[in-house]
């Protein structure tokens, strides 16, 4: 059981290649981190896994538990178990958080089957308590007028509620103060499970103080250039990305 | 109408008839009918044939709030059902009855304002032809709990002239909800409605109109609101039905402290056209008005919004806002917006704006990434877009009722695969 990214290439519509052969396997039960400088393709990788249409996959495969999801639409991938926590979550005016998450859960049910409202709210409130979110939050429009920290917490709440098999967190730590970071980390750690794989995309070692990764990968110029244990993150923090400038070993 | 009509009323009907005949039919090029589909004003085609309608069935279909404070059902301007649990001193009667019993009170308020937004001819036709409607008079200090609900059913190839006259006394409160519907989906009818709203000093008057006529019928709705010292008037118009609907809404801020909210949600599909003309008239200093119109256009539909904020010479310290937003859900729809300002006073805060947009791909991506299919994602975003205006009513029960009509419209759009 794993999320396997196999020699993935992706380009923009204008032909600019962003991902130049990414290979990465995240086994269920593990947390992996991807670090790397700005423009290395980290966020693009997360979007391509989610199925974003602005990027055209030109080669390679994405296998989830052995099944190729490359041809699936964005929403099909989500329902199949991929979750992307956005770096910049969108606002959805006029749609309450409670209704939004409910619509996402409803989309996972067979036609004609309805979500049990009482059980839903009970579950939602329990997860909100874990993330120290005020109850008023359910009635607020999705991400509208939210602080950066609230938006990120909201992403984690959605992630917990949708119970995905593989989570990709795109710079969830950016814009968070230390208290918010701890709460977000608590949510992510609560999701740790032997049935679930997670990929953290981050610039900073700081996040990894709170969420211990099993593996750390370094991405540069559209490829994974180095992989290692948690100590690699510390090394990067100490040396910067410059030491990666030596050519990567194939 | 019966022979007991007051003399003033019949005299005014006579002069209105003459006025109707003397005012020329609006034509292409008239400023107040810019972008309008003038062809829609050809009313001669209706046969006048009215089918027998089972009134008990219509009454059963007249669902609205769980427990309204009063409920009136009209079928082609005839009262077919009334129910009321209003306080005794609140007058809430069919207009025909009110003209007999409270002639002076009706006369003091009935169609006193000049129709300035283009439909003077049709206001005159309404006055000459009006048979019924509802008269609501709330005495000083009375806060009506719950809402007064009016159902207007249009049946057969005919024209109706529903009239609504609401007067709130000093420091009183009332909310009136009107729902306009057709008895079937295929018979074209015409409704020329007129609403007279008077919010007395320090009172609160909420008026909600839900227009869900069948898609072969037409409607002209003229609304004149007068808001007195420290009073708060709030109006909301929902358009989901009719092939063509013209809404003319004029709000006069008569005395210091007056506040007027003008809200509207329209969701046209197919070839539906909604023509909206508004006028925020600040007569007195220290008044404010806030207008928000939201249109969500599907299919080949079309909207016209023409809004004017007018601040009179002495109306200093006016706060006036006007926003019209259009959301395009197809490539074939059309929205025309003409916002305007006319300021003749000092120390005034006014803004007006109009936007038209489609849902951005990134917004759809976010919802899709949560497992929601693209069509449903678009629907959810479009619904949220309307909800923003509905929420301004700040009354849960009313909001829920309006959302029910909005959701039914979205369901019809989804089924039709527009």
HADDOCK unambig.tbl for C-alpha pairs under 7 A between the chains (distance, minus, plus):
assign (segid A and resid 50 and name CA) (segid B and resid 369 and name CA) 6.71 0.50 0.50
assign (segid A and resid 74 and name CA) (segid B and resid 368 and name CA) 5.69 0.50 0.50
assign (segid A and resid 74 and name CA) (segid B and resid 369 and name CA) 5.67 0.50 0.50
assign (segid A and resid 75 and name CA) (segid B and resid 368 and name CA) 4.51 0.50 0.50
assign (segid A and resid 75 and name CA) (segid B and resid 369 and name CA) 5.47 0.50 0.50
assign (segid A and resid 75 and name CA) (segid B and resid 370 and name CA) 6.56 0.50 0.50
assign (segid A and resid 75 and name CA) (segid B and resid 371 and name CA) 4.04 0.50 0.50
assign (segid A and resid 75 and name CA) (segid B and resid 372 and name CA) 5.62 0.50 0.50
assign (segid A and resid 75 and name CA) (segid B and resid 373 and name CA) 5.66 0.50 0.50
assign (segid A and resid 76 and name CA) (segid B and resid 371 and name CA) 6.36 0.50 0.50
assign (segid A and resid 78 and name CA) (segid B and resid 369 and name CA) 5.64 0.50 0.50
assign (segid A and resid 78 and name CA) (segid B and resid 370 and name CA) 5.80 0.50 0.50
assign (segid A and resid 78 and name CA) (segid B and resid 371 and name CA) 4.72 0.50 0.50
assign (segid A and resid 79 and name CA) (segid B and resid 371 and name CA) 5.05 0.50 0.50
assign (segid A and resid 84 and name CA) (segid B and resid 369 and name CA) 6.87 0.50 0.50
assign (segid A and resid 90 and name CA) (segid B and resid 363 and name CA) 6.32 0.50 0.50
assign (segid A and resid 90 and name CA) (segid B and resid 366 and name CA) 6.54 0.50 0.50
assign (segid A and resid 92 and name CA) (segid B and resid 381 and name CA) 6.63 0.50 0.50
assign (segid A and resid 93 and name CA) (segid B and resid 384 and name CA) 5.70 0.50 0.50
assign (segid A and resid 93 and name CA) (segid B and resid 385 and name CA) 6.36 0.50 0.50
assign (segid A and resid 94 and name CA) (segid B and resid 384 and name CA) 3.68 0.50 0.50
assign (segid A and resid 94 and name CA) (segid B and resid 385 and name CA) 5.71 0.50 0.50
assign (segid A and resid 94 and name CA) (segid B and resid 387 and name CA) 5.15 0.50 0.50
assign (segid A and resid 94 and name CA) (segid B and resid 388 and name CA) 5.06 0.50 0.50
assign (segid A and resid 95 and name CA) (segid B and resid 384 and name CA) 4.86 0.50 0.50
assign (segid A and resid 104 and name CA) (segid B and resid 370 and name CA) 5.70 0.50 0.50
assign (segid A and resid 104 and name CA) (segid B and resid 371 and name CA) 5.70 0.50 0.50
assign (segid A and resid 104 and name CA) (segid B and resid 372 and name CA) 5.67 0.50 0.50
assign (segid A and resid 107 and name CA) (segid B and resid 371 and name CA) 6.32 0.50 0.50
assign (segid A and resid 107 and name CA) (segid B and resid 372 and name CA) 5.79 0.50 0.50
